[in-house]
Amino acid sequence: MALNVHPELSHFDMIVPCGLHGRRVTSMREVLAAACPPSQDVALRLAAEVISALNGR
């Protein structure tokens, strides 16, 4: 799983994401603009959701 919050997207220019030619990597910042949460908030929420899923929510 990859979750790009606010990376430098030019670093991904040579990657074919998931083998999908003609597609490019994006980020939460690119999609959500100013509504994008800070990386730390995303990490904490993701961790909480994974733990919840593992515990059978």
C-alpha distance matrix in Angstrom:
0.0 3.8 6.7 9.9 12.8 15.8 15.3 18.1 17.0 19.7 17.8 15.5 18.7 18.8 15.3 15.1 11.7 10.6 14.3 15.6 18.7 20.2 17.0 15.8 13.0 13.8 13.4 14.3 17.6 18.4 18.0 19.5 21.9 23.9 22.2 19.0 18.8 18.8 15.7 17.1 17.5 13.9 12.9 15.7 15.0 11.3 12.8 15.7 13.8 12.0 15.4 17.1 15.2 15.9 19.5 20.0 20.5
3.8 0.0 3.8 6.3 9.6 12.2 11.6 14.4 13.4 16.3 14.5 12.5 15.8 16.4 13.3 13.7 10.4 10.6 14.3 15.1 17.7 18.7 15.4 13.5 10.2 10.7 10.0 11.4 14.3 15.2 15.3 16.9 18.9 21.0 19.7 16.3 16.4 16.2 13.1 15.1 15.9 12.3 11.7 15.1 14.6 11.4 13.4 16.4 15.1 13.8 17.3 19.0 17.6 18.7 22.0 22.7 22.8
6.7 3.8 0.0 3.8 6.2 9.4 9.9 13.1 12.5 15.9 14.8 13.2 16.5 17.9 15.2 15.8 12.4 13.3 16.9 17.0 19.4 19.7 16.1 13.8 10.2 9.4 7.5 8.0 11.1 12.5 12.5 13.5 15.5 17.4 16.1 12.6 12.7 12.8 10.0 12.3 12.7 9.1 9.4 12.8 12.2 9.6 12.2 15.0 13.8 13.5 16.9 18.3 17.5 19.0 22.0 22.7 22.2
9.9 6.3 3.8 0.0 3.8 6.0 6.3 9.5 9.1 12.6 11.9 10.8 14.1 16.1 14.0 15.2 12.4 14.2 17.4 17.2 19.0 18.7 15.2 12.2 8.5 7.1 4.7 6.2 8.3 9.7 10.7 11.9 13.1 15.2 14.6 11.0 11.8 11.5 9.0 12.2 13.0 10.0 10.7 14.4 14.1 12.3 14.9 17.6 16.9 16.9 20.1 21.6 21.1 22.6 25.5 26.3 25.6
12.8 9.6 6.2 3.8 0.0 3.8 6.3 9.8 10.3 14.1 13.9 13.5 16.5 19.0 17.3 18.6 15.9 17.9 21.0 20.5 22.2 21.5 17.9 14.9 11.3 8.9 5.3 4.8 6.0 8.6 9.7 9.8 10.7 12.0 11.5 7.8 8.2 7.9 6.0 9.6 10.2 7.7 9.4 12.7 12.6 11.8 14.6 16.9 16.6 17.3 20.2 21.5 21.6 23.4 25.8 26.7 25.5
15.8 12.2 9.4 6.0 3.8 0.0 3.8 6.8 8.2 11.7 12.0 12.5 15.2 18.0 17.1 19.0 16.9 19.4 22.2 21.6 22.6 21.6 18.3 14.9 11.6 9.2 6.0 6.6 5.4 7.8 10.3 10.5 10.0 11.3 12.0 8.6 9.5 8.5 7.3 11.1 12.3 10.7 12.2 15.4 15.8 15.3 17.8 20.2 20.2 20.9 23.6 25.1 25.3 27.0 29.4 30.4 29.2
15.3 11.6 9.9 6.3 6.3 3.8 0.0 3.8 5.6 8.7 8.3 9.3 12.2 14.8 14.1 16.6 15.0 17.8 20.3 20.0 20.8 20.0 17.0 13.4 10.2 8.9 7.1 9.2 8.5 9.7 12.5 13.6 13.0 14.8 15.7 12.3 13.3 11.9 10.0 13.4 15.3 13.4 14.1 17.6 18.3 17.2 19.3 22.2 22.2 22.3 25.1 26.9 26.8 28.1 30.8 32.0 31.2
18.1 14.4 13.1 9.5 9.8 6.8 3.8 0.0 3.8 5.6 6.0 8.0 10.1 13.0 13.4 16.2 15.4 18.8 20.6 20.2 20.3 19.2 16.7 12.9 10.5 9.9 9.2 11.8 10.4 10.6 14.0 15.5 14.3 16.3 17.9 14.9 16.3 15.0 13.4 16.8 18.8 17.1 17.8 21.3 22.1 20.9 23.1 26.0 25.9 25.9 28.8 30.6 30.3 31.6 34.5 35.5 34.8
17.0 13.4 12.5 9.1 10.3 8.2 5.6 3.8 0.0 3.8 5.2 5.5 7.2 10.5 10.6 13.0 12.4 15.9 17.5 16.8 16.6 15.4 12.9 9.2 7.1 7.0 7.7 11.1 10.4 9.3 12.4 14.8 14.1 16.9 18.2 15.4 17.4 16.8 15.2 18.8 20.3 18.0 19.0 22.6 22.8 21.3 23.8 26.6 25.9 25.9 29.1 30.7 30.0 31.4 34.4 35.2 34.5
19.7 16.3 15.9 12.6 14.1 11.7 8.7 5.6 3.8 0.0 3.8 5.3 5.3 8.6 10.1 12.9 13.4 17.1 18.0 17.4 16.5 15.3 13.6 10.1 9.3 10.1 11.4 14.9 13.9 12.5 15.7 18.2 17.2 19.9 21.6 19.0 21.0 20.2 18.6 22.1 23.8 21.7 22.4 26.1 26.4 24.8 27.1 30.1 29.5 29.2 32.4 34.1 33.4 34.6 37.8 38.5 38.1
17.8 14.5 14.8 11.9 13.9 12.0 8.3 6.0 5.2 3.8 0.0 3.8 5.7 7.6 8.6 12.1 12.5 16.0 17.0 17.2 16.7 16.3 14.6 11.2 9.7 11.2 12.2 15.7 15.3 14.5 17.5 19.9 19.2 21.7 23.1 20.0 21.4 20.2 18.0 21.1 23.3 21.0 21.1 24.9 25.6 23.7 25.5 28.8 28.3 27.6 30.7 32.7 31.9 32.8 36.0 37.0 36.9
15.5 12.5 13.2 10.8 13.5 12.5 9.3 8.0 5.5 5.3 3.8 0.0 3.8 5.6 5.4 8.5 8.8 12.3 13.3 13.4 13.2 13.0 11.1 7.9 6.6 9.0 10.9 14.6 15.0 13.8 16.2 19.0 19.0 21.9 22.8 19.8 21.4 20.7 18.4 21.7 23.3 20.6 20.8 24.6 24.8 22.6 24.7 27.9 26.9 26.1 29.4 31.3 30.1 31.1 34.4 35.1 35.1
18.7 15.8 16.5 14.1 16.5 15.2 12.2 10.1 7.2 5.3 5.7 3.8 0.0 3.8 5.6 8.2 9.8 13.5 13.5 13.1 11.8 11.0 10.1 7.4 7.9 10.5 13.1 16.9 16.9 15.0 17.4 20.5 20.3 23.5 24.6 22.0 24.1 23.6 21.7 25.1 26.6 23.9 24.4 28.1 28.2 26.0 28.3 31.3 30.2 29.5 32.9 34.6 33.3 34.4 37.8 38.3 38.2
18.8 16.4 17.9 16.1 19.0 18.0 14.8 13.0 10.5 8.6 7.6 5.6 3.8 0.0 3.8 6.7 9.4 12.6 11.9 12.4 10.9 11.3 11.1 9.3 10.0 13.3 15.9 19.7 20.1 18.4 20.6 23.7 23.8 27.0 27.9 25.1 26.9 26.3 24.0 27.1 28.8 26.0 26.0 29.8 29.9 27.4 29.4 32.6 31.4 30.3 33.6 35.5 33.9 34.7 38.2 38.7 39.0
15.3 13.3 15.2 14.0 17.3 17.1 14.1 13.4 10.6 10.1 8.6 5.4 5.6 3.8 0.0 3.8 5.8 8.9 8.8 9.6 9.2 10.3 9.4 7.8 8.0 11.7 14.3 17.9 19.1 17.6 19.2 22.4 23.0 26.2 26.6 23.7 25.3 24.9 22.4 25.4 26.8 23.7 23.6 27.4 27.3 24.5 26.5 29.7 28.2 27.0 30.4 32.2 30.4 31.2 34.8 35.2 35.6
15.1 13.7 15.8 15.2 18.6 19.0 16.6 16.2 13.0 12.9 12.1 8.5 8.2 6.7 3.8 0.0 3.8 6.3 5.3 6.0 5.8 7.8 7.1 7.1 8.3 12.0 15.1 18.5 20.2 18.3 19.3 22.7 23.8 27.2 27.3 24.6 26.4 26.5 24.0 27.0 28.1 24.7 24.8 28.4 27.8 24.9 27.1 30.0 28.2 26.9 30.5 31.9 29.8 30.8 34.4 34.3 34.8
11.7 10.4 12.4 12.4 15.9 16.9 15.0 15.4 12.4 13.4 12.5 8.8 9.8 9.4 5.8 3.8 0.0 3.8 5.3 5.7 7.5 9.1 6.9 6.5 6.4 9.9 12.6 15.7 17.9 16.4 16.9 20.1 21.7 25.0 24.6 21.8 23.5 23.8 21.3 24.2 25.0 21.4 21.6 25.1 24.3 21.4 23.7 26.4 24.5 23.3 26.9 28.3 26.1 27.3 30.8 30.7 31.1
10.6 10.6 13.3 14.2 17.9 19.4 17.8 18.8 15.9 17.1 16.0 12.3 13.5 12.6 8.9 6.3 3.8 0.0 3.8 5.4 8.6 11.1 9.2 9.8 9.7 12.7 15.1 17.6 20.3 19.1 19.0 22.1 24.1 27.3 26.5 23.7 25.1 25.5 22.9 25.5 26.0 22.3 22.2 25.4 24.4 21.2 23.3 25.9 23.6 22.1 25.7 26.9 24.4 25.4 29.0 28.7 29.4
14.3 14.3 16.9 17.4 21.0 22.2 20.3 20.6 17.5 18.0 17.0 13.3 13.5 11.9 8.8 5.3 5.3 3.8 0.0 3.8 6.0 9.4 8.9 10.5 11.5 14.9 17.7 20.6 23.0 21.3 21.4 24.7 26.6 29.9 29.4 26.7 28.4 28.8 26.3 29.0 29.6 25.9 25.9 29.2 28.2 25.0 27.1 29.7 27.4 25.9 29.4 30.6 28.0 28.9 32.5 32.1 32.9
15.6 15.1 17.0 17.2 20.5 21.6 20.0 20.2 16.8 17.4 17.2 13.4 13.1 12.4 9.6 6.0 5.7 5.4 3.8 0.0 3.8 6.4 5.8 8.4 10.3 13.3 16.5 19.3 21.5 19.4 19.2 22.7 24.6 28.1 27.6 25.4 27.4 28.3 26.1 29.1 29.4 25.7 26.3 29.5 28.2 25.3 27.8 30.2 27.7 26.7 30.4 31.2 28.6 30.0 33.5 32.8 33.3
18.7 17.7 19.4 19.0 22.2 22.6 20.8 20.3 16.6 16.5 16.7 13.2 11.8 10.9 9.2 5.8 7.5 8.6 6.0 3.8 0.0 3.8 5.5 8.2 11.1 14.3 17.8 20.9 22.6 20.1 20.4 24.1 25.4 29.1 29.1 26.9 29.2 30.0 28.0 31.1 31.6 28.1 28.8 32.2 31.0 28.2 30.8 33.3 30.9 30.0 33.7 34.6 32.2 33.6 37.1 36.5 36.9
20.2 18.7 19.7 18.7 21.5 21.6 20.0 19.2 15.4 15.3 16.3 13.0 11.0 11.3 10.3 7.8 9.1 11.1 9.4 6.4 3.8 0.0 3.8 6.8 10.3 12.9 16.7 19.7 20.9 18.0 18.3 22.1 23.3 27.0 27.3 25.4 28.1 29.1 27.5 30.9 31.2 27.9 29.0 32.4 31.1 28.6 31.5 33.9 31.6 31.1 34.9 35.6 33.4 35.1 38.5 37.8 37.9
17.0 15.4 16.1 15.2 17.9 18.3 17.0 16.7 12.9 13.6 14.6 11.1 10.1 11.1 9.4 7.1 6.9 9.2 8.9 5.8 5.5 3.8 0.0 3.8 7.0 9.4 13.1 16.0 17.5 14.8 15.0 18.7 20.1 23.8 23.8 21.9 24.5 25.5 23.9 27.3 27.5 24.1 25.3 28.6 27.4 25.0 27.9 30.2 28.0 27.6 31.4 32.1 30.1 31.9 35.2 34.6 34.5
15.8 13.5 13.8 12.2 14.9 14.9 13.4 12.9 9.2 10.1 11.2 7.9 7.4 9.3 7.8 7.1 6.5 9.8 10.5 8.4 8.2 6.8 3.8 0.0 3.8 6.4 10.1 13.4 14.6 12.0 12.9 16.6 17.5 21.1 21.4 19.2 21.7 22.4 20.8 24.3 24.8 21.6 22.8 26.2 25.3 23.1 26.0 28.4 26.6 26.3 30.0 31.0 29.3 31.0 34.3 34.1 33.8
13.0 10.2 10.2 8.5 11.3 11.6 10.2 10.5 7.1 9.3 9.7 6.6 7.9 10.0 8.0 8.3 6.4 9.7 11.5 10.3 11.1 10.3 7.0 3.8 0.0 3.8 7.0 10.5 11.9 10.2 11.3 14.5 15.6 18.9 19.1 16.4 18.6 19.0 17.2 20.6 21.2 18.1 19.1 22.6 21.9 19.6 22.5 25.1 23.5 23.2 26.8 27.9 26.5 28.2 31.4 31.5 31.1
13.8 10.7 9.4 7.1 8.9 9.2 8.9 9.9 7.0 10.1 11.2 9.0 10.5 13.3 11.7 12.0 9.9 12.7 14.9 13.3 14.3 12.9 9.4 6.4 3.8 0.0 3.8 7.1 8.4 6.5 7.6 10.8 11.9 15.2 15.3 12.9 15.4 16.2 14.9 18.5 18.7 15.8 17.4 20.8 19.8 18.1 21.3 23.5 22.0 22.4 25.9 26.8 25.7 27.7 30.7 30.7 29.9
13.4 10.0 7.5 4.7 5.3 6.0 7.1 9.2 7.7 11.4 12.2 10.9 13.1 15.9 14.3 15.1 12.6 15.1 17.7 16.5 17.8 16.7 13.1 10.1 7.0 3.8 0.0 3.8 5.3 5.2 6.4 8.5 9.6 12.5 12.4 9.5 11.7 12.4 11.3 14.9 15.1 12.3 14.2 17.5 16.7 15.4 18.6 20.7 19.6 20.3 23.6 24.5 23.9 26.0 28.7 29.0 28.0
14.3 11.4 8.0 6.2 4.8 6.6 9.2 11.8 11.1 14.9 15.7 14.6 16.9 19.7 17.9 18.5 15.7 17.6 20.6 19.3 20.9 19.7 16.0 13.4 10.5 7.1 3.8 0.0 3.8 5.4 5.2 5.7 7.6 10.0 9.0 6.1 8.5 10.0 9.7 13.1 12.5 9.9 12.6 15.4 14.2 13.6 17.0 18.6 17.6 18.9 22.0 22.6 22.3 24.7 27.1 27.3 25.9
17.6 14.3 11.1 8.3 6.0 5.4 8.5 10.4 10.4 13.9 15.3 15.0 16.9 20.1 19.1 20.2 17.9 20.3 23.0 21.5 22.6 20.9 17.5 14.6 11.9 8.4 5.3 3.8 0.0 3.8 5.5 5.2 4.9 7.3 7.9 5.3 8.3 9.4 9.9 13.6 13.3 11.6 14.4 17.1 16.4 16.3 19.5 21.1 20.6 22.0 24.9 25.6 25.7 28.0 30.2 30.7 29.0
18.4 15.2 12.5 9.7 8.6 7.8 9.7 10.6 9.3 12.5 14.5 13.8 15.0 18.4 17.6 18.3 16.4 19.1 21.3 19.4 20.1 18.0 14.8 12.0 10.2 6.5 5.2 5.4 3.8 0.0 3.8 5.9 5.6 9.1 10.1 8.5 11.8 13.2 13.5 17.2 16.9 14.9 17.6 20.4 19.4 19.0 22.3 24.0 23.0 24.3 27.4 28.0 27.7 30.1 32.5 32.6 31.1
18.0 15.3 12.5 10.7 9.7 10.3 12.5 14.0 12.4 15.7 17.5 16.2 17.4 20.6 19.2 19.3 16.9 19.0 21.4 19.2 20.4 18.3 15.0 12.9 11.3 7.6 6.4 5.2 5.5 3.8 0.0 3.8 5.9 9.4 9.0 8.1 11.6 13.9 14.4 17.8 16.8 14.6 17.6 20.0 18.4 18.0 21.6 22.8 21.4 23.0 26.2 26.3 25.9 28.6 30.8 30.6 28.9
19.5 16.9 13.5 11.9 9.8 10.5 13.6 15.5 14.8 18.2 19.9 19.0 20.5 23.7 22.4 22.7 20.1 22.1 24.7 22.7 24.1 22.1 18.7 16.6 14.5 10.8 8.5 5.7 5.2 5.9 3.8 0.0 3.8 6.3 5.2 5.1 8.8 11.6 13.0 16.1 14.6 13.0 16.5 18.4 16.7 17.1 20.7 21.4 20.4 22.5 25.4 25.3 25.4 28.2 30.1 30.0 27.9
21.9 18.9 15.5 13.1 10.7 10.0 13.0 14.3 14.1 17.2 19.2 19.0 20.3 23.8 23.0 23.8 21.7 24.1 26.6 24.6 25.4 23.3 20.1 17.5 15.6 11.9 9.6 7.6 4.9 5.6 5.9 3.8 0.0 3.8 5.5 5.8 9.4 11.5 13.4 16.6 15.6 14.7 18.0 20.0 18.9 19.5 22.9 23.8 23.2 25.3 28.0 28.2 28.5 31.2 33.0 33.2 31.1
23.9 21.0 17.4 15.2 12.0 11.3 14.8 16.3 16.9 19.9 21.7 21.9 23.5 27.0 26.2 27.2 25.0 27.3 29.9 28.1 29.1 27.0 23.8 21.1 18.9 15.2 12.5 10.0 7.3 9.1 9.4 6.3 3.8 0.0 3.8 5.4 8.2 10.2 13.0 15.6 14.5 14.4 17.8 19.3 18.4 19.8 22.8 23.5 23.4 25.7 28.1 28.1 29.0 31.7 33.2 33.6 31.2
22.2 19.7 16.1 14.6 11.5 12.0 15.7 17.9 18.2 21.6 23.1 22.8 24.6 27.9 26.6 27.3 24.6 26.5 29.4 27.6 29.1 27.3 23.8 21.4 19.1 15.3 12.4 9.0 7.9 10.1 9.0 5.2 5.5 3.8 0.0 3.8 6.3 9.5 12.2 14.5 12.5 12.3 16.0 17.0 15.6 17.1 20.3 20.6 20.3 22.9 25.2 24.9 25.8 28.7 30.0 30.2 27.7
19.0 16.3 12.6 11.0 7.8 8.6 12.3 14.9 15.4 19.0 20.0 19.8 22.0 25.1 23.7 24.6 21.8 23.7 26.7 25.4 26.9 25.4 21.9 19.2 16.4 12.9 9.5 6.1 5.3 8.5 8.1 5.1 5.8 5.4 3.8 0.0 3.8 6.6 8.7 11.4 10.0 9.2 12.7 14.3 13.3 14.4 17.5 18.3 18.1 20.3 22.7 23.0 23.7 26.3 27.9 28.4 26.3
18.8 16.4 12.7 11.8 8.2 9.5 13.3 16.3 17.4 21.0 21.4 21.4 24.1 26.9 25.3 26.4 23.5 25.1 28.4 27.4 29.2 28.1 24.5 21.7 18.6 15.4 11.7 8.5 8.3 11.8 11.6 8.8 9.4 8.2 6.3 3.8 0.0 3.8 6.5 8.3 6.4 6.6 10.1 11.1 10.5 12.2 15.0 15.6 16.0 18.3 20.3 20.7 22.0 24.3 25.7 26.6 24.3
18.8 16.2 12.8 11.5 7.9 8.5 11.9 15.0 16.8 20.2 20.2 20.7 23.6 26.3 24.9 26.5 23.8 25.5 28.8 28.3 30.0 29.1 25.5 22.4 19.0 16.2 12.4 10.0 9.4 13.2 13.9 11.6 11.5 10.2 9.5 6.6 3.8 0.0 3.8 5.5 5.4 6.5 8.9 10.2 10.9 12.5 14.5 15.7 16.8 18.6 20.3 21.4 22.8 24.6 26.1 27.5 25.6
15.7 13.1 10.0 9.0 6.0 7.3 10.0 13.4 15.2 18.6 18.0 18.4 21.7 24.0 22.4 24.0 21.3 22.9 26.3 26.1 28.0 27.5 23.9 20.8 17.2 14.9 11.3 9.7 9.9 13.5 14.4 13.0 13.4 13.0 12.2 8.7 6.5 3.8 0.0 3.8 5.5 5.1 6.2 8.7 9.9 10.5 12.2 14.3 15.3 16.4 18.3 19.9 21.0 22.5 24.3 25.9 24.4
17.1 15.1 12.3 12.2 9.6 11.1 13.4 16.8 18.8 22.1 21.1 21.7 25.1 27.1 25.4 27.0 24.2 25.5 29.0 29.1 31.1 30.9 27.3 24.3 20.6 18.5 14.9 13.1 13.6 17.2 17.8 16.1 16.6 15.6 14.5 11.4 8.3 5.5 3.8 0.0 3.8 5.4 5.1 6.2 8.6 9.8 10.6 12.3 14.3 15.4 16.5 18.3 20.0 21.1 22.6 24.6 23.0
17.5 15.9 12.7 13.0 10.2 12.3 15.3 18.8 20.3 23.8 23.3 23.3 26.6 28.8 26.8 28.1 25.0 26.0 29.6 29.4 31.6 31.2 27.5 24.8 21.2 18.7 15.1 12.5 13.3 16.9 16.8 14.6 15.6 14.5 12.5 10.0 6.4 5.4 5.5 3.8 0.0 3.8 5.5 5.2 6.1 8.5 9.9 10.6 12.3 14.3 15.5 16.5 18.3 20.0 21.2 22.8 20.8
13.9 12.3 9.1 10.0 7.7 10.7 13.4 17.1 18.0 21.7 21.0 20.6 23.9 26.0 23.7 24.7 21.4 22.3 25.9 25.7 28.1 27.9 24.1 21.6 18.1 15.8 12.3 9.9 11.6 14.9 14.6 13.0 14.7 14.4 12.3 9.2 6.6 6.5 5.1 5.4 3.8 0.0 3.8 5.5 5.2 6.0 8.5 9.9 10.5 12.2 14.2 15.2 16.4 18.3 19.9 21.2 19.5
12.9 11.7 9.4 10.7 9.4 12.2 14.1 17.8 19.0 22.4 21.1 20.8 24.4 26.0 23.6 24.8 21.6 22.2 25.9 26.3 28.8 29.0 25.3 22.8 19.1 17.4 14.2 12.6 14.4 17.6 17.6 16.5 18.0 17.8 16.0 12.7 10.1 8.9 6.2 5.1 5.5 3.8 0.0 3.8 5.5 5.1 6.1 8.6 9.9 10.5 12.2 14.1 15.3 16.5 18.3 20.1 19.0
15.7 15.1 12.8 14.4 12.7 15.4 17.6 21.3 22.6 26.1 24.9 24.6 28.1 29.8 27.4 28.4 25.1 25.4 29.2 29.5 32.2 32.4 28.6 26.2 22.6 20.8 17.5 15.4 17.1 20.4 20.0 18.4 20.0 19.3 17.0 14.3 11.1 10.2 8.7 6.2 5.2 5.5 3.8 0.0 3.8 5.5 5.2 6.2 8.7 10.0 10.6 12.2 14.3 15.4 16.5 18.6 17.0
15.0 14.6 12.2 14.1 12.6 15.8 18.3 22.1 22.8 26.4 25.6 24.8 28.2 29.9 27.3 27.8 24.3 24.4 28.2 28.2 31.0 31.1 27.4 25.3 21.9 19.8 16.7 14.2 16.4 19.4 18.4 16.7 18.9 18.4 15.6 13.3 10.5 10.9 9.9 8.6 6.1 5.2 5.5 3.8 0.0 3.8 5.4 5.1 6.2 8.7 9.9 10.5 12.3 14.3 15.3 16.7 14.7
11.3 11.4 9.6 12.3 11.8 15.3 17.2 20.9 21.3 24.8 23.7 22.6 26.0 27.4 24.5 24.9 21.4 21.2 25.0 25.3 28.2 28.6 25.0 23.1 19.6 18.1 15.4 13.6 16.3 19.0 18.0 17.1 19.5 19.8 17.1 14.4 12.2 12.5 10.5 9.8 8.5 6.0 5.1 5.5 3.8 0.0 3.8 5.4 5.1 6.2 8.6 9.8 10.5 12.3 14.2 15.5 14.3
12.8 13.4 12.2 14.9 14.6 17.8 19.3 23.1 23.8 27.1 25.5 24.7 28.3 29.4 26.5 27.1 23.7 23.3 27.1 27.8 30.8 31.5 27.9 26.0 22.5 21.3 18.6 17.0 19.5 22.3 21.6 20.7 22.9 22.8 20.3 17.5 15.0 14.5 12.2 10.6 9.9 8.5 6.1 5.2 5.4 3.8 0.0 3.8 5.5 5.2 6.2 8.5 9.9 10.6 12.3 14.4 13.6
15.7 16.4 15.0 17.6 16.9 20.2 22.2 26.0 26.6 30.1 28.8 27.9 31.3 32.6 29.7 30.0 26.4 25.9 29.7 30.2 33.3 33.9 30.2 28.4 25.1 23.5 20.7 18.6 21.1 24.0 22.8 21.4 23.8 23.5 20.6 18.3 15.6 15.7 14.3 12.3 10.6 9.9 8.6 6.2 5.1 5.4 3.8 0.0 3.8 5.5 5.2 6.1 8.6 9.9 10.5 12.5 11.0
13.8 15.1 13.8 16.9 16.6 20.2 22.2 25.9 25.9 29.5 28.3 26.9 30.2 31.4 28.2 28.2 24.5 23.6 27.4 27.7 30.9 31.6 28.0 26.6 23.5 22.0 19.6 17.6 20.6 23.0 21.4 20.4 23.2 23.4 20.3 18.1 16.0 16.8 15.3 14.3 12.3 10.5 9.9 8.7 6.2 5.1 5.5 3.8 0.0 3.8 5.5 5.0 6.1 8.6 9.8 10.7 9.2
12.0 13.8 13.5 16.9 17.3 20.9 22.3 25.9 25.9 29.2 27.6 26.1 29.5 30.3 27.0 26.9 23.3 22.1 25.9 26.7 30.0 31.1 27.6 26.3 23.2 22.4 20.3 18.9 22.0 24.3 23.0 22.5 25.3 25.7 22.9 20.3 18.3 18.6 16.4 15.4 14.3 12.2 10.5 10.0 8.7 6.2 5.2 5.5 3.8 0.0 3.8 5.4 5.1 6.2 8.6 10.0 9.9
15.4 17.3 16.9 20.1 20.2 23.6 25.1 28.8 29.1 32.4 30.7 29.4 32.9 33.6 30.4 30.5 26.9 25.7 29.4 30.4 33.7 34.9 31.4 30.0 26.8 25.9 23.6 22.0 24.9 27.4 26.2 25.4 28.0 28.1 25.2 22.7 20.3 20.3 18.3 16.5 15.5 14.2 12.2 10.6 9.9 8.6 6.2 5.2 5.5 3.8 0.0 3.8 5.5 5.1 6.2 8.8 8.8
17.1 19.0 18.3 21.6 21.5 25.1 26.9 30.6 30.7 34.1 32.7 31.3 34.6 35.5 32.2 31.9 28.3 26.9 30.6 31.2 34.6 35.6 32.1 31.0 27.9 26.8 24.5 22.6 25.6 28.0 26.3 25.3 28.2 28.1 24.9 23.0 20.7 21.4 19.9 18.3 16.5 15.2 14.1 12.2 10.5 9.8 8.5 6.1 5.0 5.4 3.8 0.0 3.8 5.5 5.1 6.4 5.3
15.2 17.6 17.5 21.1 21.6 25.3 26.8 30.3 30.0 33.4 31.9 30.1 33.3 33.9 30.4 29.8 26.1 24.4 28.0 28.6 32.2 33.4 30.1 29.3 26.5 25.7 23.9 22.3 25.7 27.7 25.9 25.4 28.5 29.0 25.8 23.7 22.0 22.8 21.0 20.0 18.3 16.4 15.3 14.3 12.3 10.5 9.9 8.6 6.1 5.1 5.5 3.8 0.0 3.8 5.4 5.2 5.6
15.9 18.7 19.0 22.6 23.4 27.0 28.1 31.6 31.4 34.6 32.8 31.1 34.4 34.7 31.2 30.8 27.3 25.4 28.9 30.0 33.6 35.1 31.9 31.0 28.2 27.7 26.0 24.7 28.0 30.1 28.6 28.2 31.2 31.7 28.7 26.3 24.3 24.6 22.5 21.1 20.0 18.3 16.5 15.4 14.3 12.3 10.6 9.9 8.6 6.2 5.1 5.5 3.8 0.0 3.8 5.4 7.5
19.5 22.0 22.0 25.5 25.8 29.4 30.8 34.5 34.4 37.8 36.0 34.4 37.8 38.2 34.8 34.4 30.8 29.0 32.5 33.5 37.1 38.5 35.2 34.3 31.4 30.7 28.7 27.1 30.2 32.5 30.8 30.1 33.0 33.2 30.0 27.9 25.7 26.1 24.3 22.6 21.2 19.9 18.3 16.5 15.3 14.2 12.3 10.5 9.8 8.6 6.2 5.1 5.4 3.8 0.0 3.8 5.6
20.0 22.7 22.7 26.3 26.7 30.4 32.0 35.5 35.2 38.5 37.0 35.1 38.3 38.7 35.2 34.3 30.7 28.7 32.1 32.8 36.5 37.8 34.6 34.1 31.5 30.7 29.0 27.3 30.7 32.6 30.6 30.0 33.2 33.6 30.2 28.4 26.6 27.5 25.9 24.6 22.8 21.2 20.1 18.6 16.7 15.5 14.4 12.5 10.7 10.0 8.8 6.4 5.2 5.4 3.8 0.0 3.8
20.5 22.8 22.2 25.6 25.5 29.2 31.2 34.8 34.5 38.1 36.9 35.1 38.2 39.0 35.6 34.8 31.1 29.4 32.9 33.3 36.9 37.9 34.5 33.8 31.1 29.9 28.0 25.9 29.0 31.1 28.9 27.9 31.1 31.2 27.7 26.3 24.3 25.6 24.4 23.0 20.8 19.5 19.0 17.0 14.7 14.3 13.6 11.0 9.2 9.9 8.8 5.3 5.6 7.5 5.6 3.8 0.0
